[in-house]
Amino acid sequence: MFHLFPLLPWLVVVLRFLMPLQWLPVAKVVIALVLLISSQQLLINRLSSGSVFSPEYPRPLIILLNLLFGFTVLVAVFQIAADLLILVMRLVSHDPVISPILLRYSVGTLAFALAVYGVGQAIRVPPLKEIEVKIADLPKGFEGYRILQLTDLHISRLFPARWAEAVVRQSNDLKTDLTVITGDFIDGGTEARRADIAPLAGLRATDGVYAIPGNHEYIFDYDAWMKHDAGLGIRMLLNEHVTIEREGDTLVLAGLTDLAARNTTFPRPDLARALQGAPEAPVILLEHQPGMAKRSAKSGVALQLSGHTHGGMVIGLDRLVARANDGFVSGMYQVGNMKLYVNNGTALWPGFAIRLGRPSELTVFTLRGE
């Protein structure tokens, strides 16, 4: 099914965009074939690595395929909109108001420009986003405490070692009190990604670096990745918590395994277990997927940090992503007495690397008492 859905926008482009153009037939056939190949990049991923989630071919080719597929999807959407516009105009007036051919050229130009921009936004090292978060009964020792959240790095051939090095360098320059990674470190097995993920060992924060798994860790040998990440000096919180102390005050940081564990023999997310024995103090919870936020709020969590959605990647598409995550897709939400932040992601899955209106981010939270 993964390989069939991308054929739909391709068919729209071929039938409604390419065929009516007054170009040489051979040119239209070549373009149609190139766009067909780009629409099947998930199949290419499977053939190259055994998984649709892990492209194992040169980065420039991954970028090109994403650019062409993004172009295909955008042309399909714009062409359908253009066809509806022409239909409405013909119902209103028998005289053609807009040339269909001129409209097609406009659609193609706009789609290509947006695809180039969107892929560029997706693969860049993200800019800093700073957010102040008010926490009820925040101990005075944590007033102004700064937490950096990284999430959905998806380290892969698209986001290789040099990209990871740049993220680590910018992260360390922020000199935060705490750094957390809320899952989806990689796309690929430990042997394929060992060199690319190595720069994460350089992450530094005053009170350490903590993390949880995302759903993609379960796709690529969960046990091996938990051990490998811990070997990078990252403390994995797997249904457990730690206490952080400042000036005699305490903050609780808890982390859960991912919902993807439900289909495995690995421990499922267990908030009660994670908070067992925790002192009376505000709780910051790391949970990759935001869909269970209401449960967290009922358990007394003060702030939940999540990722997984990539912010929906594209305005409009984000509404569909929200529906799959209990309405949570991007930014800050008030859920009962708890604040939930759904991060757009440091990177995103290489299978659809385009961002329009949902930029990546290096997110720093400054805690303030409420």
N, C-alpha and C positions, 0 to 999 in steps of 0.2 A: 504493500500500500504506500510506503514511503516513496516509491519510485513512480507511482501513478498520479498522485496529486499534482506534482510539478508540471505534468503534461497539460493540465487544463489551461494555465495562462499561456503556455506555448502554443496551444491550438488556437486560442483567441488571437494571438499575435500573427500567426500564419494566415488564418482565414480572414481576419478583419483588418489587419494592418499591412502585411506584406503583399498578399495577392492582388489587392486593388491598385498597388503602386505601378506606375508605367516604367518599370525597370526591365532589364534583360532577364528572361526566365532563369538563366544559369546563376545570375547574381542572387536572385530571390531563393533559389534552391540552396546555394552555399550558405547564405545567412540563416536560413531555416535550420540547416544541419548544425551549424555552429551553436545556435541558440538551443537546439535539441540536446546537444552534448552538455551544455551548461546546466540545463534543467535536470540532467541526470547525474549531477555531481555526487549525490548520495550513493548511487550505484558505483560510481568511480571510487568513492571512499571504501565501499565494501570490498571491491575487487583489489584495491591496493593494500588494505590492512586487515580485512575481515570484519570491519565495523563501519557502519555509516557515520559514526561519530569521530573517526580519527583519520583524516586525510594524510597519507604518507607520500606526498609528492612535493615538488618545489613550491615555496611560498608564493612566488610570482604567479604560478599557475592557479593556486588556490584563490588568490586575489582576483585574477582575471575571471575565473568561473563565477565567483560571487558577484562581480561587477555585471557580467552578462546575464546572470539569472535575475539579479535585482532589476536590471533594465527590462527584462522580459515581463516580470511581475508588474512593474510600473506601467509599461506600455499597455498591458492587458487591462489594467484598471482604468487608465486614462482613455483608452480606445472605447471601452464600454460606455464611459461617461460621455465621450464625444458622440457616439452613435445615438445615445438617448437625447442629447442636445439637438442633433440634426433631426431626429424624429419629431421632437416637440416643435421645432421651427417649421417643419413641413406641415404639421397639423395646423399651425397658426397662419402660415403664409405659403402660397404655392411657389413663390419666387425664392430661389436659393439665397440665403443670407450669408452663409459661410461656405467657401469651397471645401468639399470633403478632402481633396488632396492636400490643400494648404493646412487643413486641420491635422491631417496625419503627420505631416512634416513637423508641425508644432508639437504634437504629442511625442514624437520620437526624440526631438531635441530636448524637450523638458525632461523626459524620462531618463535619457542618457546623462544629462547634467546632474539630476538628483541621484542617480545610481553612483556616479563618481564621487559626489559629495558624501553620500551615505556610507559607502565603503571606507572612504577616508576617515570619517568619524568613528567607524567601528574599530579600525585597526590601530588607531593612534594610542599613545600613552595618555591616559585620561587626565583632564585638568582637576585641580583641587576644588572641592565643594565643602564649605564650612557650614555647620548647623549647630545652633544652640538648643539644648534639650533641657527643659525644666523637669526635675525629678522631685516628687513629693518626699519630704523628710530626708533630703540628701544630707549626709553628714558634712559638717563644715570642712573637714579635711579633704573632701573631694570637690569642693567648690572650684570650678575652673578646670577640672580634670579633663584631659583630652584623649579621645580614643579614635584611632584610625581603623576604618573598616575597609578591607579588601574582600572582594567576592567574585565568583565566576571568572576566575582568571583564564580557565580553559587553555592552559599552556599546551602548545601543540606546534605543528609546522607553521601555522599562521601566527601564533604568538610564541616565538622561539626565545632562546636564551638572551639574545640582545634586547628584546622587548622586556623580558623579565628583569634584566639588569637595570634598565631605565626606570621601571616601576619601583624597584627596591631603592634605587638612588633617590628618587623623588620622595618616597615614603620616609626614608631615614632623615632627609633634610627637614621634614616637618617636626622632628623631635617630639613625638607624642609620648604620653605616659604609658599607653597601652596600644598594641596592634592586634586586631582580630581578623581572621579569614573565615568567611562563612560559606565554605564549600565550593565544590567544582573547581579544584585546583588544576585539573588536567583533562586532556583527551588523548588517551593512549596508555599503553602498559609502562611499567617501570623501566624496562630496558630501552624502549623507544623514547621516553621522556626524561631519562636520568640527567642528561646534560642540560636540557632546557629548563628544568625545575631547580637545578643546583643554585642559581642566584638567590633563591628564597632563603637560603641559609644565612644570608647577609642581613636579613631584616633585624632591626634593633628598635627597642622601646624600653623605657625606664622600668616598667613592671613586666616586661616580657611579651612574647608573641604566642597567642592562643588561637585554636582553630577547631572546626568541626568538618565532617565530610558533607559533600553534596551528593546528589543522585548519580553523578557521573563517576564518582569513586567506586560505586557498586558495579558499574559496567566493566571496569578495568581492574579486577583483582583487588577487592576492598582490603583484605588483610595485608597484602604487599604494600599498598599505598599508605595505610595507617602506620606501618613500621617505617616506611621510607620518609614520610613527612616528619615523624617524630625524630628521625635521625638528622633532620635538617635543623634541629633545635626548636621546633615548633611543638608546643604542648597541645595534644589533641584532647578535647573534652568530649568524651563519649558517654553520654548520660551521667555526667558528673559535674562538680563545681569546684571552684577554688575561691579562697577569700583573699582580697587585696586590702592591705592596711596602709593608712596614711594618717600620721599625727594622732595615733590611737583610735582612729575611726576605721570602719570596715565597709567594704562593698563586696557583693557576691557576684561572681561571673560564672554562669552555668552554660553548658553546651549539650546539644542533643545529637544523636545519630539522625539519619535522614529517613523520611517516609518510604523511600525506595527499599529499605530493609524489610518491608512487609513481604516482599516476594523472595526473600532469601532466608538463610539460616542465621544471619547475623542479628545482633540485638536491635530491636525496634526502638524508636524514640520513646523515652520514658521520663517525663518531666518530674514525676514524684520521686523516682530514684535519683535523678540529677540533683534535686534539692534536699534530699534526705540529709539531716544533720547540719543544714546551713544555719548560720546565726540569723538573728533578727536584724536585717539590713536590706537596703534596696537591692533588687536582683536585676542584673542585666543578662538576658538570655540570648544565646546564639542558636538560631534554628534556620537551616538553609531555605526551606519552603515556608512562605508566610500563611498558608491556608489554615493552619491550626492556631492562629493568633488569639481567637476568642477563648480557647482552652487555656492559653498562657495567661490571659488577663484574669480569668477566674482563679488562677493559682497564685495571684499576687505579684506577678512579674511587673517591674516598673518600666523596663524598656526592652523590647525585642528587636534584634537586628537580623534581617533576612536578606536573601538575594533571590536567585533562581529564575525570576521572570525576565531578567535583562531589561526591565522597564517596559517590556512590550516591544522594544526595538523601533517600532514605527507608529506614529500617531494614527489611530484608527485600528491597527492590528492590536494595540494595547488593550482595547476593549474586549477582544476575544481572550487574550491572555489573562485578563482580570477575572473573567468568568470561570476560568479553570483554577483560580487561586482565591476563591471566596471573596472576590471583589478587590483584592489587594494586588497592585501591580507596580506602583512607582511612588516613592516619596513617603511622607509622614502621615500616619493615621492615628486617630485616637480610638482605642478599642477598650471600652469601659474605662477603668482607671489606668490602663497601660498605654504607653506610646509604642507604636510599631513603625519601624523604618524599613521600607523595601528599597534596597539599593539597585540602581540601574545596572550595576556591574562594572568591574574593572575592565573586563573584556566580554566575550560572548562566544557561543558555539560557532565553530568554523563553517557549519553547514548552511548558515544564513547570516552572513556577516555584513549587515547593513543597519545603520541607525539614522532615523529621520525624526527629529524632535524628541528623542529619548537618549541624550548623550551619556557616555560612560563617565565614571567619576572616581576620584580618590576622595573618600568621604571622611572628614574629621568632625567628630561630635565634641562639643564643649558642654560639660555638665554644669547645670546651675540649679540651685535650690529653689523650691516652689513654696 
